[in-house]
Amino acid sequence: MSSPIRKAINSDALTRLAQAIAVAVSATLAGCSSHVPQTDAAHTPNIAARAKQKPIWLSEKPSPQVPQDVWERMRQGFQLQDGLGVNPRIEQQRLWFASNPSFLENAGERGSLYIHYIIERLEERNMPLELALLPVIESAYNPMAYSRADAVGLWQFIPSTGRYYNLRQTRFYDGRRDITASTTAAMDYLTRLHDMFNGDWLLALAAYNAGEGTVSRAIERNEKLGLPTDYWNLPLPAETQAYVPKLLALSQVVLAPEAYGVNLNPIANEPYFQVVEINQRMDLSKVAEVANIDEDELFQLNPAFKQRTTIDGPQHLLVPTSKAQLLTSSLQTMRPEELISKKQLKPVFDNADNTAVASVKRNYKVKRGDSLGTIAKANNVDIKDLQRWNKLSGKNIKPGQTLVMQVQDTSKRGSGRINTVVASNTKSKTKTEKPQTQYKVQQGDSLYMVAKRFNVEMQHLKRWNPRVGQALKPGQMLTVANPH
């Protein structure tokens, strides 16, 4: 390329560079001029608008959507997971939950009536939402749970602590079982412990389990010995040593249930129940009838009324949200006597009364792993009686063998045993009989939860098990017929 041509090209390039610099300087000066008083008001808005205009890629992010599943809402409010690291005590508890997935699954099913309410109350106080899992540890989310230490309810208050937090306990009403009152009391107690231990939630949880005195003495001991005073280094009782790791491990399983083989059924992120004010005594059976609510479900929401009547308790009821309007309208038109049953009051935990009833036959098909001992225990009879009724010389039974169970009342009033089961072998089944399943009652089960699990009506479940009381006991066998 010749020298004149190169000079021309360089000259053109320099010219274009100078023009670009001039444009940039002008734009800068125009931007700066927007900060001083302007005499030309007609041009100022355009310059300011150009200066303030944001690039498209810097636009604000859309607000996050409200979770549809209450489990996800819970996860978003976890506050206790940071800084845990690898902890053998937590890992040991997490392994247990992974090895027993049905524990959390069943507790979640029972808690589906209450979890949304508890999460909302925790959020109002800005408390860690891991605390919504505390009733899983305490009671498996069973409001009827009762411990050897006389602790009762979802949050397992002992009598003295319950009274301290205004949970009244009478023959007819136990506030420790009241869903809303006990939840308020538990959060008040946990807040007090949190403040007492200088904002340390782990120490507060340890004190909730063992008592503040036990934790305080352990801290004082370590201080005198020059040892750390955090939860992980305190000499606490064995139960309390496992208590906090259990809650933290459970929280981690809820964070990623699929990773641990746990199937958490979604729970709608909306209130399950609504408070309906009342101004008179009512029997829950009558309320259920008026509002078309399953009686057992209504009692699950109002378990503090020990005899299923609103005596000694608060002047309100918790009812499913979908039925609240119907109940409110009905109460305005009904006479007081229409809401009180004529039957004599008795503890709700009693079995059915001891009057004689006609025999009811049902079949039991022996399953693999069954023995005469397990069948006898499940039906509250002696092995010898079972052998005599079935004309068995030994204890051998075979899977697939069918036993006809005939329930009769042969007891005297006041005796411990109400039902006697008569069994005999049979090789055939009537054509009208529906296929039946035997279900073993688990800790925390209720008739309502069993009916819901098998997708059958409560009234049918009661008819198939006529001598079963409202309060089920772990180990009991229930007959569940296939509804199809």
C-alpha positions as CSV (number, residue, x, y, z in Angstrom):
1,M,0.0,0.0,0.0
2,S,1.5,3.4,-1.0
3,S,2.3,6.1,1.6
4,P,-0.3,8.6,0.4
5,I,-3.0,6.1,0.7
6,R,-2.0,5.2,4.3
7,K,-1.9,8.8,5.3
8,A,-5.4,9.3,3.9
9,I,-6.7,6.3,5.8
10,N,-5.0,7.5,9.0
11,S,-6.4,10.9,8.6
12,D,-9.9,9.6,8.2
13,A,-9.5,7.4,11.3
14,L,-8.3,10.3,13.4
15,T,-11.2,12.4,12.2
16,R,-13.8,9.8,13.2
17,L,-12.0,9.3,16.6
18,A,-12.2,13.0,17.3
19,Q,-15.9,13.1,16.4
20,A,-16.6,10.3,18.7
21,I,-14.7,12.0,21.6
22,A,-16.6,15.2,21.0
23,V,-20.0,13.4,21.1
24,A,-19.0,11.7,24.4
25,V,-17.9,14.9,26.0
26,S,-21.1,16.7,24.9
27,A,-23.2,13.9,26.4
28,T,-21.3,14.1,29.7
29,L,-21.6,17.8,29.9
30,A,-25.3,17.5,29.1
31,G,-25.7,15.1,32.0
32,C,-23.8,17.3,34.4
33,S,-25.8,20.3,33.4
34,S,-29.0,18.7,34.8
35,H,-27.7,19.3,38.3
36,V,-27.6,23.1,38.0
37,P,-30.4,25.6,37.4
38,Q,-31.5,25.7,33.7
39,T,-32.7,28.7,31.8
40,D,-34.1,26.6,28.9
41,A,-37.0,24.8,30.6
42,A,-38.2,23.3,27.3
43,H,-35.1,21.1,27.0
44,T,-34.5,20.1,30.6
45,P,-37.1,17.3,30.9
46,N,-35.8,15.5,27.9
47,I,-32.2,15.5,29.1
48,A,-33.2,14.4,32.6
49,A,-35.4,11.6,31.2
50,R,-32.5,10.3,29.2
51,A,-30.1,10.5,32.1
52,K,-32.5,8.6,34.5
53,Q,-33.6,5.9,31.9
54,K,-32.6,2.4,33.1
55,P,-31.4,-0.3,30.8
56,I,-34.0,-3.1,30.4
57,W,-31.7,-5.7,32.0
58,L,-31.6,-3.7,35.3
59,S,-35.4,-3.9,35.8
60,E,-36.6,-5.1,39.3
61,K,-37.2,-8.8,39.8
62,P,-40.8,-10.0,40.2
63,S,-42.0,-10.6,43.7
64,P,-41.8,-14.3,44.7
65,Q,-45.1,-16.2,44.4
66,V,-46.9,-17.3,47.6
67,P,-46.3,-21.1,48.1
68,Q,-49.3,-23.3,47.4
69,D,-48.0,-26.0,49.8
70,V,-47.6,-25.2,53.5
71,W,-44.5,-27.4,53.6
72,E,-42.8,-25.0,51.2
73,R,-43.9,-22.0,53.3
74,M,-42.4,-23.7,56.3
75,R,-39.1,-24.3,54.5
76,Q,-38.8,-20.6,53.6
77,G,-39.0,-19.7,57.3
78,F,-36.3,-22.0,58.6
79,Q,-33.8,-20.1,60.8
80,L,-31.8,-22.7,62.6
81,Q,-29.9,-24.4,59.8
82,D,-27.0,-22.1,59.4
83,G,-23.6,-23.1,60.8
84,L,-24.6,-26.6,61.8
85,G,-21.9,-28.4,59.7
86,V,-21.4,-32.1,60.1
87,N,-22.8,-33.2,63.4
88,P,-22.9,-36.9,64.4
89,R,-25.8,-36.3,66.8
90,I,-27.9,-34.8,64.1
91,E,-26.9,-37.4,61.5
92,Q,-27.9,-40.2,63.9
93,Q,-31.4,-38.7,64.3
94,R,-31.7,-38.1,60.6
95,L,-30.9,-41.7,59.9
96,W,-33.7,-42.8,62.1
97,F,-36.2,-40.6,60.3
98,A,-35.0,-41.9,56.9
99,S,-35.3,-45.5,58.2
100,N,-38.9,-44.8,59.5
101,P,-40.5,-42.6,56.8
102,S,-44.0,-43.5,57.9
103,F,-43.5,-41.7,61.2
104,L,-43.2,-38.2,59.6
105,E,-45.8,-39.1,56.9
106,N,-48.4,-40.1,59.5
107,A,-47.6,-37.1,61.7
108,G,-47.9,-34.8,58.8
109,E,-51.3,-36.3,57.9
110,R,-52.6,-35.7,61.4
111,G,-51.0,-32.2,61.5
112,S,-52.6,-31.2,58.3
113,L,-55.5,-29.7,60.4
114,Y,-53.2,-27.6,62.5
115,I,-49.9,-26.8,60.7
116,H,-51.1,-23.7,58.8
117,Y,-52.5,-22.1,61.9
118,I,-49.3,-22.8,63.8
119,I,-47.1,-21.4,61.0
120,E,-49.1,-18.2,60.9
121,R,-48.7,-17.7,64.6
122,L,-45.0,-18.3,64.4
123,E,-44.6,-15.8,61.6
124,E,-46.4,-13.2,63.5
125,R,-43.7,-13.4,66.2
126,N,-40.8,-13.9,63.8
127,M,-40.0,-17.2,65.3
128,P,-38.2,-20.0,63.4
129,L,-40.6,-22.1,61.5
130,E,-38.7,-25.2,62.5
131,L,-40.8,-24.8,65.7
132,A,-43.8,-25.9,63.7
133,L,-42.2,-29.4,63.7
134,L,-41.9,-29.4,67.5
135,P,-45.4,-31.1,67.9
136,V,-44.0,-33.9,65.6
137,I,-41.3,-34.6,68.2
138,E,-43.6,-34.0,71.2
139,S,-46.8,-35.7,70.2
140,A,-46.6,-36.9,66.6
141,Y,-49.2,-34.1,66.0
142,N,-51.8,-36.0,68.1
143,P,-53.8,-33.6,70.3
144,M,-54.8,-36.6,72.5
145,A,-51.2,-37.7,73.2
146,Y,-50.5,-38.5,76.8
147,S,-47.2,-39.2,78.4
148,R,-46.1,-41.0,81.6
149,A,-45.2,-37.7,83.0
150,D,-48.8,-36.6,82.6
151,A,-47.9,-34.3,79.7
152,V,-50.9,-33.8,77.4
153,G,-51.7,-32.3,74.0
154,L,-49.8,-31.3,70.8
155,W,-47.2,-29.4,72.9
156,Q,-47.2,-31.8,75.8
157,F,-47.7,-29.5,78.8
158,I,-47.6,-31.0,82.2
159,P,-50.3,-29.8,84.6
160,S,-48.3,-27.2,86.5
161,T,-46.8,-25.6,83.4
162,G,-50.1,-25.6,81.8
163,R,-51.8,-23.8,84.7
164,Y,-48.9,-21.3,84.7
165,Y,-49.7,-20.4,81.1
166,N,-53.4,-20.1,81.8
167,L,-54.4,-23.6,80.4
168,R,-57.3,-24.5,82.7
169,Q,-57.9,-28.2,83.6
170,T,-61.3,-29.4,84.8
171,R,-63.4,-32.5,84.6
172,F,-65.0,-31.2,81.3
173,Y,-62.2,-29.1,79.7
174,D,-58.4,-29.4,79.5
175,G,-56.7,-26.4,77.9
176,R,-53.6,-28.4,77.3
177,R,-55.5,-30.1,74.5
178,D,-57.0,-26.8,73.2
179,I,-55.4,-26.3,69.7
180,T,-55.3,-22.5,69.8
181,A,-54.8,-21.9,73.5
182,S,-52.0,-24.5,73.9
183,T,-50.3,-23.1,70.8
184,T,-50.3,-19.6,72.3
185,A,-49.0,-21.0,75.6
186,A,-46.2,-22.9,73.9
187,M,-45.1,-19.8,71.9
188,D,-45.2,-17.7,75.1
189,Y,-43.1,-20.3,76.9
190,L,-40.6,-20.7,74.1
191,T,-40.3,-16.9,73.8
192,R,-39.6,-16.6,77.5
193,L,-37.0,-19.3,77.3
194,H,-35.4,-17.6,74.3
195,D,-35.1,-14.3,76.2
196,M,-33.8,-16.1,79.3
197,F,-31.0,-17.7,77.4
198,N,-29.9,-14.6,75.6
199,G,-31.5,-15.3,72.2
200,D,-30.1,-18.9,71.9
201,W,-32.9,-21.0,70.3
202,L,-31.0,-24.3,70.9
203,L,-30.8,-23.6,74.7
204,A,-34.4,-22.5,74.7
205,L,-35.4,-25.8,73.1
206,A,-33.3,-27.8,75.5
207,A,-35.1,-25.9,78.4
208,Y,-38.5,-26.7,76.9
209,N,-37.6,-30.3,77.2
210,A,-35.7,-30.5,80.4
211,G,-36.8,-27.3,82.2
212,E,-34.9,-24.0,82.5
213,G,-33.4,-25.0,85.9
214,T,-31.7,-28.1,84.4
215,V,-30.2,-26.1,81.6
216,S,-29.2,-23.2,83.8
217,R,-27.3,-25.5,86.3
218,A,-25.5,-27.2,83.4
219,I,-24.4,-23.7,82.1
220,E,-23.2,-22.7,85.6
221,R,-21.2,-26.0,85.9
222,N,-19.4,-25.4,82.6
223,E,-18.7,-21.8,83.5
224,K,-17.0,-22.9,86.7
225,L,-14.9,-25.4,84.8
226,G,-14.0,-23.0,82.1
227,L,-15.8,-25.1,79.5
228,P,-18.0,-23.9,76.6
229,T,-21.6,-23.1,77.5
230,D,-23.3,-23.7,74.2
231,Y,-25.9,-26.4,73.9
232,W,-23.6,-29.0,72.2
233,N,-21.2,-28.9,75.2
234,L,-23.5,-29.0,78.1
235,P,-23.9,-32.1,80.3
236,L,-27.6,-32.6,79.9
237,P,-29.9,-35.6,80.4
238,A,-29.8,-38.2,77.6
239,E,-33.3,-37.3,76.4
240,T,-32.3,-33.7,76.1
241,Q,-29.1,-34.5,74.4
242,A,-31.1,-36.1,71.6
243,Y,-34.0,-33.6,71.7
244,V,-32.5,-30.7,69.8
245,P,-30.7,-32.9,67.3
246,K,-34.0,-34.6,66.6
247,L,-35.7,-31.4,65.7
248,L,-32.8,-30.2,63.5
249,A,-32.6,-33.6,61.8
250,L,-36.4,-33.5,61.2
251,S,-36.1,-30.1,59.7
252,Q,-33.4,-31.3,57.3
253,V,-35.6,-34.2,56.2
254,V,-38.5,-31.7,55.5
255,L,-36.1,-29.6,53.5
256,A,-35.5,-32.5,51.1
257,P,-37.9,-35.3,51.8
258,E,-37.3,-37.1,48.6
259,A,-33.7,-37.5,49.4
260,Y,-34.6,-39.5,52.5
261,G,-37.4,-41.5,51.0
262,V,-40.1,-39.6,52.7
263,N,-43.4,-38.8,50.9
264,L,-44.9,-35.6,52.4
265,N,-48.4,-35.2,51.0
266,P,-49.0,-31.5,50.1
267,I,-51.0,-29.4,52.6
268,A,-52.9,-26.5,51.2
269,N,-51.4,-23.2,52.3
270,E,-54.8,-21.9,53.6
271,P,-56.6,-22.0,56.9
272,Y,-58.1,-25.4,57.6
273,F,-60.5,-24.2,60.4
274,Q,-62.3,-21.0,61.5
275,V,-63.4,-19.8,64.9
276,V,-67.1,-19.7,65.4
277,E,-68.4,-17.8,68.5
278,I,-71.0,-19.5,70.7
279,N,-73.0,-18.2,73.6
280,Q,-74.4,-21.4,75.2
281,R,-73.7,-25.0,76.0
282,M,-73.5,-27.3,73.0
283,D,-72.8,-30.9,72.4
284,L,-70.4,-31.6,69.6
285,S,-72.5,-34.3,68.2
286,K,-75.4,-31.9,67.7
287,V,-73.1,-29.2,66.3
288,A,-71.7,-31.8,63.8
289,E,-75.2,-32.7,62.8
290,V,-76.3,-29.1,62.3
291,A,-73.3,-28.1,60.2
292,N,-72.9,-31.4,58.4
293,I,-69.4,-32.0,59.9
294,D,-68.0,-35.4,60.7
295,E,-68.2,-35.7,64.5
296,D,-64.8,-37.2,64.9
297,E,-63.3,-34.4,62.7
298,L,-65.0,-31.8,64.9
299,F,-63.6,-33.4,68.0
300,Q,-60.1,-33.4,66.4
301,L,-60.4,-29.6,66.2
302,N,-61.9,-29.3,69.7
303,P,-60.2,-32.0,71.7
304,A,-60.1,-29.9,74.9
305,F,-63.8,-30.7,75.5
306,K,-63.2,-34.0,77.2
307,Q,-66.8,-35.0,77.3
308,R,-67.7,-33.5,73.9
309,T,-69.7,-30.7,75.4
310,T,-68.8,-27.1,75.7
311,I,-68.7,-26.9,79.4
312,D,-65.9,-24.9,81.3
313,G,-64.2,-24.0,78.0
314,P,-64.0,-20.9,75.8
315,Q,-67.1,-19.6,74.1
316,H,-66.1,-20.6,70.6
317,L,-65.6,-23.7,68.5
318,L,-63.1,-24.5,65.7
319,V,-64.9,-25.8,62.6
320,P,-63.7,-26.5,59.1
321,T,-63.6,-23.3,57.1
322,S,-66.0,-24.6,54.5
323,K,-68.7,-25.2,57.2
324,A,-68.3,-22.1,59.3
325,Q,-70.9,-20.0,57.5
326,L,-73.5,-22.8,57.6
327,L,-72.9,-23.3,61.4
328,T,-73.2,-19.6,62.1
329,S,-76.4,-19.3,60.2
330,S,-77.9,-22.4,61.8
331,L,-77.1,-21.2,65.4
332,Q,-79.1,-18.0,64.8
333,T,-82.3,-20.0,64.2
334,M,-82.0,-22.9,66.6
335,R,-83.4,-23.2,70.1
336,P,-80.8,-23.9,72.9
337,E,-82.4,-27.3,73.7
338,E,-81.8,-28.4,70.2
339,L,-78.1,-28.3,70.7
340,I,-77.9,-30.5,73.8
341,S,-78.2,-34.3,73.6
342,K,-80.2,-36.2,76.2
343,K,-77.6,-38.8,76.8
344,Q,-75.7,-38.9,80.1
345,L,-72.3,-37.3,80.1
346,K,-69.3,-39.6,80.4
347,P,-65.6,-39.4,79.6
348,V,-65.0,-39.3,75.9
349,F,-62.2,-41.9,76.3
350,D,-64.5,-44.6,77.6
351,N,-65.3,-47.4,75.3
352,A,-68.9,-48.1,74.2
353,D,-71.3,-48.8,77.0
354,N,-71.5,-52.3,78.4
355,T,-75.0,-53.2,77.4
356,A,-75.4,-56.5,75.5
357,V,-75.6,-56.3,71.7
358,A,-76.5,-58.8,69.0
359,S,-73.6,-60.9,67.6
360,V,-71.9,-59.4,64.6
361,K,-69.8,-61.7,62.3
362,R,-66.7,-60.7,60.5
363,N,-63.9,-62.5,58.7
364,Y,-60.2,-62.3,59.4
365,K,-57.8,-63.7,56.9
366,V,-54.5,-64.9,58.4
367,K,-51.6,-62.9,56.9
368,R,-48.0,-63.9,56.6
369,G,-46.3,-63.3,59.9
370,D,-49.5,-63.7,62.0
371,S,-49.5,-66.0,65.0
372,L,-52.2,-67.1,67.4
373,G,-50.5,-64.8,69.9
374,T,-50.6,-61.7,67.8
375,I,-54.2,-62.4,66.8
376,A,-55.3,-63.1,70.3
377,K,-53.6,-59.9,71.6
378,A,-55.1,-57.7,68.9
379,N,-58.6,-59.0,69.7
380,N,-58.1,-58.9,73.5
381,V,-58.7,-62.7,74.0
382,D,-56.6,-65.6,75.4
383,I,-54.7,-67.9,73.1
384,K,-56.4,-70.9,74.9
385,D,-59.8,-69.5,74.1
386,L,-58.8,-68.9,70.5
387,Q,-57.6,-72.5,70.2
388,R,-60.8,-73.9,71.8
389,W,-63.1,-71.9,69.6
390,N,-61.2,-73.0,66.5
391,K,-60.7,-76.6,67.7
392,L,-56.9,-76.2,67.2
393,S,-54.7,-78.7,69.1
394,G,-51.6,-76.6,68.5
395,K,-50.6,-73.1,67.5
396,N,-50.1,-73.7,63.8
397,I,-52.0,-71.4,61.5
398,K,-51.4,-70.8,57.8
399,P,-51.4,-67.6,55.7
400,G,-54.7,-67.4,53.8
401,Q,-56.6,-69.3,56.5
402,T,-59.9,-67.5,57.2
403,L,-61.3,-67.0,60.7
404,V,-64.8,-65.8,61.3
405,M,-64.9,-63.4,64.2
406,Q,-68.1,-63.1,66.1
407,V,-68.2,-60.2,68.6
408,Q,-70.4,-60.6,71.6
409,D,-70.8,-58.7,74.9
410,T,-70.4,-61.1,77.8
411,S,-69.0,-58.8,80.3
412,K,-70.3,-57.3,83.6
413,R,-70.6,-53.6,84.1
414,G,-67.4,-52.2,85.4
415,S,-65.2,-55.0,84.1
416,G,-62.1,-54.2,82.2
417,R,-63.0,-56.3,79.2
418,I,-66.0,-55.5,77.2
419,N,-65.8,-57.7,74.1
420,T,-65.3,-61.5,73.8
421,V,-64.4,-62.7,70.3
422,V,-65.6,-66.1,69.1
423,A,-63.7,-67.4,66.2
424,S,-64.1,-70.5,64.0
425,N,-62.6,-71.8,60.8
426,T,-64.4,-71.5,57.5
427,K,-63.4,-72.3,54.0
428,S,-66.0,-70.2,52.2
429,K,-67.2,-66.7,52.0
430,T,-70.7,-65.4,51.4
431,K,-71.3,-63.9,48.0
432,T,-72.5,-60.6,49.5
433,E,-69.4,-60.0,51.7
434,K,-67.0,-57.3,50.6
435,P,-63.2,-57.9,50.6
436,Q,-61.9,-56.9,54.0
437,T,-58.5,-55.6,55.3
438,Q,-57.3,-55.7,58.8
439,Y,-55.6,-52.4,59.9
440,K,-53.4,-52.2,63.0
441,V,-53.9,-49.0,64.9
442,Q,-50.8,-46.8,65.1
443,Q,-49.9,-44.2,67.8
444,G,-52.0,-41.1,67.3
445,D,-54.6,-42.7,65.0
446,S,-58.2,-41.8,65.3
447,L,-61.3,-43.2,63.5
448,Y,-61.4,-40.0,61.4
449,M,-57.8,-40.4,60.3
450,V,-58.2,-44.1,59.5
451,A,-61.3,-43.5,57.5
452,K,-59.5,-40.7,55.6
453,R,-56.5,-43.0,54.9
454,F,-58.7,-45.7,53.4
455,N,-61.1,-43.3,51.7
456,V,-64.1,-44.7,53.4
457,E,-67.0,-43.1,55.3
458,M,-66.7,-42.8,59.1
459,Q,-70.2,-44.3,59.5
460,H,-69.1,-47.4,57.6
461,L,-65.9,-47.7,59.6
462,K,-67.9,-47.6,62.8
463,R,-70.4,-50.2,61.5
464,W,-67.6,-52.6,60.6
465,N,-66.1,-52.1,64.1
466,P,-69.2,-51.8,66.3
467,R,-67.4,-52.3,69.6
468,V,-64.6,-49.9,69.1
469,G,-64.7,-46.7,71.1
470,Q,-63.9,-43.2,69.8
471,A,-60.4,-43.3,71.5
472,L,-58.3,-45.9,69.6
473,K,-55.4,-47.7,71.2
474,P,-52.1,-48.6,69.4
475,G,-52.2,-52.3,68.5
476,Q,-55.9,-52.5,68.1
477,M,-57.1,-54.2,64.9
478,L,-59.7,-52.5,62.7
479,T,-61.7,-54.1,59.9
480,V,-61.8,-52.0,56.8
481,A,-63.9,-53.2,53.9
482,N,-63.1,-52.3,50.3
483,P,-65.7,-49.6,49.4
484,H,-65.6,-50.6,45.7
